[in-house]
Amino acid sequence: MMEKIVLSWSSGKDSTLALYELMKQGICDITLLTTVTGKYEKISMHGVREALLEKQADSVGCRLDIVYLTPECTNEEYQKKMEEVMIKYRELGFTKVAFGDIFLEDIRKYREENLEKVGMEAVFPLWGRDTGEIADTFINLGFKAIITCVDTKVLSGDFAGEYYDKDLIAKLPENIDPCGENGEFHSFVFDGPIFKKKIDISVGEKTVRDGRFKFCDLI
């Protein structure tokens, strides 16, 4: 029987590379699970339009499952919703959930403990790899991404709307992780070796929310 895996999907480079690694292992029955802020119809934190998310899932050939959140969603509400979703998946025969996390131990522990409660296992295809190596691998494989959100408390908002390439990585301050693993920035992947078709995008309005996060709208 083919192994079935749920992949926590942000539309960004780390979850995309995690998908690439799962496909390399021969795992083809993969469902992408994404949280979308219903009021804005955009991916939570990444700020990417739901329509682009759907095109992305179609291009990589995976099923897409969306959990809708309210802008005011508390952590308790989020956990309750996700627990219900994971129970649904377990009943459908899924036993594992994959994540694109790389080195944050507290995040890994949080995910493992929550999944253990519903009898599922967390897997981390990128775990423990050097983030500089991951960034180089992503780019050298031919993946294309754009920065959609920047935490302006740690990084200049000018990076919003920039393409994620070797020139951008070279411009990052020394204290910024090249994969943005500490939440410094988020991205959207629109092309690469697992994409059947490049997703056409154009840069729209750039706005700052909560006095901190600069978003670049993609159209």
Secondary structure, 3 states (H helix, E strand, C coil): CCCEEEEECCCCHHHHHHHHHHHHCCCCEEEEEEEEECCCCEECCCCCEHHHHHHHHHHHCCEEEEEEECCCCCHHHHHHHHHHHHHHHHHCCCCEEECCCCCCHHHHHHHHHHHHHCCCEEECCCCCCCHHHHHHHHHHCCCEEEEEEEECCCCCHHHCCCECCHHHHHHCCCCCCCCCCCCCEEEEEEECCCCCCCCCCCEEEEEEECCCEEEEEEC
